[in-house]
């Protein structure tokens, strides 16, 4: 979840910076994204820790919305 928060924070910063004209997201490895932390979200949900799962998906969907509505070329 830390990576989601970091990317969201950086994208918000860049979107509001007039010196940034475009944003390029890239990976250092084979895959840019191998999926969310599905195992921990499911495990927490199964044992009744719904707040973690809710928080995770809120942060993930916030990032998805930010990318989908981003005001600068990506």
C-alpha positions as protocol buffer text, in pm:
chain_id: "A"
residue {
  index: 1
  type: UNK
  ca { x: 0 y: 0 z: 0 }
}
residue {
  index: 2
  type: UNK
  ca { x: 299 y: 229 z: 55 }
}
residue {
  index: 3
  type: UNK
  ca { x: 382 y: 228 z: -316 }
}
residue {
  index: 4
  type: UNK
  ca { x: 24 y: 327 z: -405 }
}
residue {
  index: 5
  type: UNK
  ca { x: 44 y: 621 z: -163 }
}
residue {
  index: 6
  type: UNK
  ca { x: 385 y: 724 z: -296 }
}
residue {
  index: 7
  type: UNK
  ca { x: 274 y: 721 z: -660 }
}
residue {
  index: 8
  type: UNK
  ca { x: -47 y: 910 z: -576 }
}
residue {
  index: 9
  type: UNK
  ca { x: 142 y: 1174 z: -381 }
}
residue {
  index: 10
  type: UNK
  ca { x: 399 y: 1223 z: -657 }
}
residue {
  index: 11
  type: UNK
  ca { x: 137 y: 1243 z: -931 }
}
residue {
  index: 12
  type: UNK
  ca { x: -57 y: 1506 z: -735 }
}
residue {
  index: 13
  type: UNK
  ca { x: 263 y: 1704 z: -684 }
}
residue {
  index: 14
  type: UNK
  ca { x: 356 y: 1687 z: -1054 }
}
residue {
  index: 15
  type: UNK
  ca { x: 4 y: 1772 z: -1169 }
}
residue {
  index: 16
  type: UNK
  ca { x: 14 y: 2099 z: -976 }
}
residue {
  index: 17
  type: UNK
  ca { x: 370 y: 2191 z: -1075 }
}
residue {
  index: 18
  type: UNK
  ca { x: 372 y: 2430 z: -1373 }
}
residue {
  index: 19
  type: UNK
  ca { x: 728 y: 2324 z: -1460 }
}
residue {
  index: 20
  type: UNK
  ca { x: 619 y: 1962 z: -1520 }
}
residue {
  index: 21
  type: UNK
  ca { x: 480 y: 1924 z: -1871 }
}
residue {
  index: 22
  type: UNK
  ca { x: 433 y: 1546 z: -1887 }
}
residue {
  index: 23
  type: UNK
  ca { x: 474 y: 1242 z: -1665 }
}
residue {
  index: 24
  type: UNK
  ca { x: 631 y: 912 z: -1769 }
}
residue {
  index: 25
  type: UNK
  ca { x: 579 y: 606 z: -1550 }
}
residue {
  index: 26
  type: UNK
  ca { x: 817 y: 317 z: -1609 }
}
residue {
  index: 27
  type: UNK
  ca { x: 949 y: 6 z: -1444 }
}
residue {
  index: 28
  type: UNK
  ca { x: 1300 y: -105 z: -1362 }
}
residue {
  index: 29
  type: UNK
  ca { x: 1209 y: -471 z: -1399 }
}
residue {
  index: 30
  type: UNK
  ca { x: 1018 y: -694 z: -1640 }
}
residue {
  index: 31
  type: UNK
  ca { x: 674 y: -582 z: -1528 }
}
residue {
  index: 32
  type: UNK
  ca { x: 552 y: -239 z: -1428 }
}
residue {
  index: 33
  type: UNK
  ca { x: 287 y: -383 z: -1200 }
}
residue {
  index: 34
  type: UNK
  ca { x: 232 y: -740 z: -1088 }
}
residue {
  index: 35
  type: UNK
  ca { x: -94 y: -661 z: -913 }
}
residue {
  index: 36
  type: UNK
  ca { x: -189 y: -535 z: -573 }
}
residue {
  index: 37
  type: UNK
  ca { x: -113 y: -704 z: -246 }
}
residue {
  index: 38
  type: UNK
  ca { x: -402 y: -942 z: -301 }
}
residue {
  index: 39
  type: UNK
  ca { x: -292 y: -1207 z: -50 }
}
residue {
  index: 40
  type: UNK
  ca { x: -277 y: -968 z: 245 }
}
residue {
  index: 41
  type: UNK
  ca { x: -607 y: -802 z: 151 }
}
residue {
  index: 42
  type: UNK
  ca { x: -785 y: -1139 z: 126 }
}
residue {
  index: 43
  type: UNK
  ca { x: -622 y: -1272 z: 443 }
}
residue {
  index: 44
  type: UNK
  ca { x: -721 y: -963 z: 641 }
}
residue {
  index: 45
  type: UNK
  ca { x: -1074 y: -977 z: 502 }
}
residue {
  index: 46
  type: UNK
  ca { x: -1117 y: -1345 z: 589 }
}
residue {
  index: 47
  type: UNK
  ca { x: -1024 y: -1287 z: 952 }
}
residue {
  index: 48
  type: UNK
  ca { x: -1251 y: -985 z: 982 }
}
residue {
  index: 49
  type: UNK
  ca { x: -1007 y: -697 z: 938 }
}
residue {
  index: 50
  type: UNK
  ca { x: -1227 y: -515 z: 689 }
}
residue {
  index: 51
  type: UNK
  ca { x: -1074 y: -176 z: 759 }
}
residue {
  index: 52
  type: UNK
  ca { x: -744 y: -276 z: 597 }
}
residue {
  index: 53
  type: UNK
  ca { x: -917 y: -403 z: 283 }
}
residue {
  index: 54
  type: UNK
  ca { x: -1140 y: -95 z: 267 }
}
residue {
  index: 55
  type: UNK
  ca { x: -841 y: 136 z: 311 }
}
residue {
  index: 56
  type: UNK
  ca { x: -641 y: -52 z: 47 }
}
residue {
  index: 57
  type: UNK
  ca { x: -916 y: -35 z: -214 }
}
residue {
  index: 58
  type: UNK
  ca { x: -994 y: 330 z: -136 }
}
residue {
  index: 59
  type: UNK
  ca { x: -629 y: 422 z: -196 }
}
residue {
  index: 60
  type: UNK
  ca { x: -606 y: 205 z: -508 }
}
residue {
  index: 61
  type: UNK
  ca { x: -924 y: 345 z: -663 }
}
residue {
  index: 62
  type: UNK
  ca { x: -814 y: 700 z: -577 }
}
residue {
  index: 63
  type: UNK
  ca { x: -493 y: 637 z: -773 }
}
residue {
  index: 64
  type: UNK
  ca { x: -688 y: 480 z: -1061 }
}
residue {
  index: 65
  type: UNK
  ca { x: -916 y: 785 z: -1077 }
}
residue {
  index: 66
  type: UNK
  ca { x: -621 y: 1024 z: -1065 }
}
residue {
  index: 67
  type: UNK
  ca { x: -451 y: 848 z: -1356 }
}
residue {
  index: 68
  type: UNK
  ca { x: -775 y: 833 z: -1557 }
}
residue {
  index: 69
  type: UNK
  ca { x: -847 y: 1204 z: -1511 }
}
residue {
  index: 70
  type: UNK
  ca { x: -487 y: 1334 z: -1512 }
}
residue {
  index: 71
  type: UNK
  ca { x: -458 y: 1683 z: -1660 }
}
residue {
  index: 72
  type: UNK
  ca { x: -111 y: 1636 z: -1811 }
}
residue {
  index: 73
  type: UNK
  ca { x: 8 y: 1390 z: -2077 }
}
residue {
  index: 74
  type: UNK
  ca { x: 117 y: 1057 z: -1931 }
}
